[in-house]
Amino acid sequence: NNTLAVWGNEKTMNLNNLILTNIQSSPYFKINLFNLKTYHEVIDEIYYKVSHLEPWEKGSRKTAGQTGMCGGVRGVGAGGIVSSAYCLLYKLYTLKLTRKQLNGLLTHSDSPYIRGLGFMYIRYTQPPADLWEWYEPYFDDDEEVDVKAGGGHVMLIGEMIRQWLVKLEWYSTLFPRIPVPIQKDIDSKI
């Protein structure tokens, strides 16, 4: 079956609210990405515009002095500049990818960032019980990807996706929680 069901909140893609608000109000998303209508156009854009997998651009978050419940409450201003990676991740979501298209991202040979966004799409949108099945064939993948905004944190794709199965935190945001029984099963196999 080529249809890909979405797990969780269909409106938000399970993204953190601050990130989603910043994506939706970003000129890059509203103007540049609005004009991209096909899967292949979006892949080309990822190739040219994505250089890390963080949610925020380097140095754009001013979180000093914002603590506790006050941190980030004011919406857009508190966020920073949302990354092209996350804008494109959400753009892929608006295209309602098929299983075949998603597999095409995972096996793409032009850029580790195309692949990285494919794996991230899975982590945000697929049922927790299916994550192992999606990720396991790539655990030994040794393609390198620099995940940090501004560079300096090179990981292997296999290492990155293993981390995404056991850690919720990813550069000042959280992935969707994996239910305890499924998490225990993953932990026992990893």
N, C-alpha and C positions, 0 to 999 in steps of 0.2 A: 504494500500500500504506500503510495507516494505522498499521501496527505500527512501533514505533521500537526498533531494536536498540540495545543499550548497548555501548559500546566500553570496553575496559580492565577494571578490577577491579569486578565487579558488587557485591561486598560493601561496598566503601568509597566507591563513586561517584567514585573517583580523588581523593578529598579527602585533605588532609594528616591524618595520624593524630591529632595533637593536637586539631585542629578537630573531627574526627569523634567522638572520645571525649567532648569537651565538649558537642557537640550531643546525643549519645545519653544523657548524664547530666544534661542541662539540665532543670530543672523545667518550663520553658516548652515544651520539646519533648515531654517525657514526660507532662505533664498537660494543658496547654492544647491542643497540637496533636494529641494522641492522639484527642481528641474530634472532630476534623475528618475527615470520611470522603470528601468529594467534592472534585473539582477546583474547583467554584465556591465552596465554603466556604474553600478555601485561598486562592483569588484575593482574596476579601473580606478575609481576614486579612492578606495582603500589603498591600492598600490601606490598612488601618488601622495596621499595626504596623511597616512598613519605611520608614526615612528615610535610609538610606545602603546601600552595597554592600560595606562592609568585613567581614572575618570576625569582628572583635572589637568590642565596644562601647567607646566612647571612655573612655580612662583606666582600663580594667579589666585591662590587661596589665602585670604588674610584672616586667619583664625585666632591670632594672638588676642588675648583679652576676652574672647568669647568662650565662656565656660558654662558647664552645666546645661540647664534648660534653655539658657539664652543663646547658646552657640548655634548659629545658623537659623534662627527663627525667622529672620526678616526675609527669607526667600532668596531671590536671585542674587542680590548684592553680597550676601554672605557666602555664596558658593565659590565664585571665581569663574574662570573661563573653562567651560566644560570641554573635554578633549574631542578632537575629530574622531578618535576611536569610538567613543561612546555615542557620539552623534550618528556615526555610520552603523554601529550596532543596532541602534533604534531604527534607523532607516531600513536596515535589513528586515527588522521585525514588521515594519509597515508593509513590506512586500509579501508577507505571509509565505515564507520559504517552504518549498516542498522538501521531502526527504532527500531527493536526488540533488537538489541545489545545495542543501546543507552538507551532504557528503562531498560535493564539489568544492566547497570551501575547505573542508578538512584535508583534502588531498591536493590542494592547489600548489603548484610548484613555483609560482612567481614571487611570492612574498610570505614570510612567516607571519606577518600581521593579518593577512587574509585568513590563514589557518587559525591564528589566535582568536580572531573575532568569531570564527565558526565554532570553536570550542567554548568561547564565552557565551555565544548564543544558546548553546546546549545547556550550559550551567544555569542560565537565567530562565529558560523557557521549557525545559523538558522535565517530565516527572522524575522526582528523586530516585525512584526504583529503576529508572532506565539509564541513569548516569553511568553506571559501571559498564554496561553493554556498549555505550557510545565511546567511552574513554579507554577502556582496557586494551584495545588493539594498538593504541598509540603510546602506551606506557614507556616503551623503549625508544621512542622517537628522539633522535639526537639532533634535530635541527635547532639552531640557536635563535633566540628572540630576545631583544633588549626591551624589557617590559616597563622600564622606568622613564618618566617624563624627563627629558634632558639627558637621558642615557645613564649607563653605569650599573645596571642590574641585568646581566645576561643570564638567561635560564635556558635549559633545554625544554622543548615542547613537552616531552614526557614528564619531566620534573614539574613543570608548571601545572599540568592537568592533574597530576597526583596531589599537588598542594591544594588545588581547588576542591578536591573531594574530602579533604580532612580539615581545612581551615576556612572559616567563614569570612575572615578579614581579607580585603584586597585593597591596598592603598586608600585608606580613609573611606571605604565603603564596605558593605557586607553583601555576600551572595545570599540567595534564599536558604533558609535553614533546611537541613535534611532531617526528616523524622528520625528519632532515636533508634528504632529497630533497624532501619535501613543503614544509618550511620555505623551502627555496631557491625553489621554485615560487611560494609565496605572496609572498616578498620581491620576486621579479621582477615580480609583477603589482600590488603595492600602491602 
